[in-house]
Structure formats: structure tokens, C-alpha cells
Amino acid sequence: MNEVMLSLARTFANLKSGKVWLYVLTPALFSLLLSVGLAIWALGWVVQQMMAYPPMTLLVGWGLVWLAHILAYLGGWMAIFAIAYLTASLLAAIVIMPLMLKHLSDTEYRDVAAMGKDSFVAAAMNSVLASVIFIVAWLLTIPLWLIPGFSLLIPLLLMGWLNRRTFAYDALSMHATAGEWQEIRTRQKAPLFMLGLTMALLAHVPVIGLLVPALAALSFVHYGLEALRRSRGGAIVTIEGERV
């Protein structure tokens, strides 16, 4: 848990940099515009579609039309939020993450050598696959949202998993060898998920939530590179082009 707090502290400390703010605001503005657009043009249609299927039809049959409408609108807003967050996360992972990684590699983690494979395609495929799994899991768990409390718990858990799956690999793909990545993923499994869950919680905070996809990417870069530094027993640097 100390490692999670350290990565979060370093993440928010980076907000003193104008360059980092540019990285953070880009997905946030995209998410905001997408949310507004979907709310204007798609929310009514989504609610209408949800009203035509169980459990909304069951509630209407029981005379609880008002409850069916409330749940349909809640589901519609959750769907819009999930889509906006998902697309912002993809933008942060595929476009913003490499820029953040280069910035931190040149400043705070110059002693951590890049010994992995810098594969843009592999990182992009990881992000897309995580998004597909997230969408399928989100759709499959919709019936469980009627259980009191589950409409809040399930999205948090799914978003926490999405953050961990998307950003942990991307943060380390360039610096960690295959063996180092497997070791960190195995030994740091719980803290990595806790970091993802923490960012998922922040995503539900008004205003701050818009910044979370990029902040999550930044926090996973800090966590991953610090974990790699420690796993190597200190600094591994490059001298005259040689990795030592």
C-alpha cells in the first residue's frame, strides 16, 4: 500500500508541470465533449431501449413505472459515463502514455534502463483487448445492478480492473524485460489492482473524474518504473549505448 501512496503522491506532484497538464487535459476535454454529445443525442434512445427489456418491463407490469424510468435513466447515464471513460482511457493509453513515459524517463527515472521491447502495436492491442473485455463484462453484469449497492460496486471493480489491465503493461513494456514484467505482475498483483481501484474511485468525483484517465496512466508509470527500479536492486543505467 505504501507503493500505491508513493505513486499517487508523485502523480499529483507532477501537476506542477505545464507539460503534464497538457497531457492530462487532452483526454479530459475529449471525455467531456463525448459525454455532452451522448447525453444530447443518445440518452433518450438508450432509455427507450432499456424500457423495452427486463427488468424494466417487469417493473412496468407491476405498476412501478416511475421506478423503471429512474433505473433506465440511471443505466443510461452509467452507460454514457462508461463509454466516455473507456474512450478517454484508450486515448490516454495509446497516445498520452508514451509521451508521459518519455517525459518521466528523461527526468525522474533516468537511472532505469529501457530493456524491454518498445512495441506500439503490442501496447495498443493490449488496450483494445482490455476495452473489449470491459464492454462484455459491463453488459453481462447489468442485471446484477438491481441488487442494492451493486450498481456502484460493479462499475468500480470493472473500472479498477480496466485501469490495471490497460496501464500496467503499457507503463513497463519499454523498460522491463519479459521476465521482469511477469515477476512484477505476479508479485504486485494486489497493489496494482488497488491503484486501479483508487483511480476508479476518483473517476466518480465531479470535475476530478474527467482528469482520471490520464492521471491513472501517469500513476501507473510511476508505480511501474519504481517497482522495476527496486526489483533490480537499484539503478541500471546505460553507458555509451551499453546496458549494464
ChimeraX attribute file (.defattr): number of C-alpha atoms within 10 A of each C-alpha:
attribute: neighborCount
match mode: 1-to-1
recipient: residues
	/A:1	10
	/A:2	8
	/A:3	17
	/A:4	19
	/A:5	13
	/A:6	14
	/A:7	21
	/A:8	22
	/A:9	13
	/A:10	15
	/A:11	21
	/A:12	12
	/A:13	10
	/A:14	17
	/A:15	14
	/A:16	10
	/A:17	9
	/A:18	10
	/A:19	13
	/A:20	20
	/A:21	15
	/A:22	12
	/A:23	20
	/A:24	24
	/A:25	17
	/A:26	17
	/A:27	28
	/A:28	26
	/A:29	14
	/A:30	16
	/A:31	25
	/A:32	18
	/A:33	13
	/A:34	19
	/A:35	19
	/A:36	14
	/A:37	13
	/A:38	20
	/A:39	17
	/A:40	10
	/A:41	10
	/A:42	15
	/A:43	20
	/A:44	15
	/A:45	12
	/A:46	19
	/A:47	20
	/A:48	15
	/A:49	13
	/A:50	20
	/A:51	21
	/A:52	13
	/A:53	10
	/A:54	12
	/A:55	16
	/A:56	21
	/A:57	16
	/A:58	15
	/A:59	16
	/A:60	17
	/A:61	10
	/A:62	9
	/A:63	11
	/A:64	13
	/A:65	16
	/A:66	11
	/A:67	13
	/A:68	21
	/A:69	18
	/A:70	13
	/A:71	19
	/A:72	23
	/A:73	19
	/A:74	14
	/A:75	19
	/A:76	23
	/A:77	18
	/A:78	15
	/A:79	17
	/A:80	21
	/A:81	19
	/A:82	19
	/A:83	18
	/A:84	22
	/A:85	27
	/A:86	24
	/A:87	17
	/A:88	25
	/A:89	28
	/A:90	22
	/A:91	21
	/A:92	29
	/A:93	30
	/A:94	22
	/A:95	16
	/A:96	22
	/A:97	26
	/A:98	20
	/A:99	16
	/A:100	21
	/A:101	23
	/A:102	13
	/A:103	15
	/A:104	18
	/A:105	19
	/A:106	12
	/A:107	10
	/A:108	13
	/A:109	18
	/A:110	16
	/A:111	15
	/A:112	22
	/A:113	20
	/A:114	19
	/A:115	17
	/A:116	16
	/A:117	14
	/A:118	16
	/A:119	12
	/A:120	15
	/A:121	10
	/A:122	14
	/A:123	23
	/A:124	18
	/A:125	14
	/A:126	18
	/A:127	25
	/A:128	17
	/A:129	14
	/A:130	20
	/A:131	20
	/A:132	12
	/A:133	13
	/A:134	20
	/A:135	15
	/A:136	10
	/A:137	14
	/A:138	17
	/A:139	11
	/A:140	10
	/A:141	15
	/A:142	14
	/A:143	13
	/A:144	12
	/A:145	16
	/A:146	12
	/A:147	8
	/A:148	9
	/A:149	10
	/A:150	15
	/A:151	18
	/A:152	12
	/A:153	11
	/A:154	17
	/A:155	21
	/A:156	21
	/A:157	17
	/A:158	21
	/A:159	23
	/A:160	21
	/A:161	20
	/A:162	23
	/A:163	30
	/A:164	26
	/A:165	20
	/A:166	28
	/A:167	31
	/A:168	26
	/A:169	22
	/A:170	28
	/A:171	25
	/A:172	29
	/A:173	22
	/A:174	20
	/A:175	22
	/A:176	24
	/A:177	16
	/A:178	13
	/A:179	10
	/A:180	19
	/A:181	19
	/A:182	13
	/A:183	14
	/A:184	18
	/A:185	16
	/A:186	11
	/A:187	11
	/A:188	16
	/A:189	12
	/A:190	13
	/A:191	17
	/A:192	27
	/A:193	20
	/A:194	19
	/A:195	26
	/A:196	30
	/A:197	22
	/A:198	18
	/A:199	25
	/A:200	25
	/A:201	17
	/A:202	20
	/A:203	22
	/A:204	15
	/A:205	11
	/A:206	9
	/A:207	12
	/A:208	12
	/A:209	18
	/A:210	24
	/A:211	25
	/A:212	28
	/A:213	31
	/A:214	28
	/A:215	30
	/A:216	31
	/A:217	30
	/A:218	30
	/A:219	28
	/A:220	30
	/A:221	26
	/A:222	27
	/A:223	27
	/A:224	28
	/A:225	23
	/A:226	19
	/A:227	17
	/A:228	24
	/A:229	18
	/A:230	12
	/A:231	13
	/A:232	12
	/A:233	9
	/A:234	12
	/A:235	16
	/A:236	17
	/A:237	16
	/A:238	15
	/A:239	8
	/A:240	6
	/A:241	7
	/A:242	7
	/A:243	11
	/A:244	9
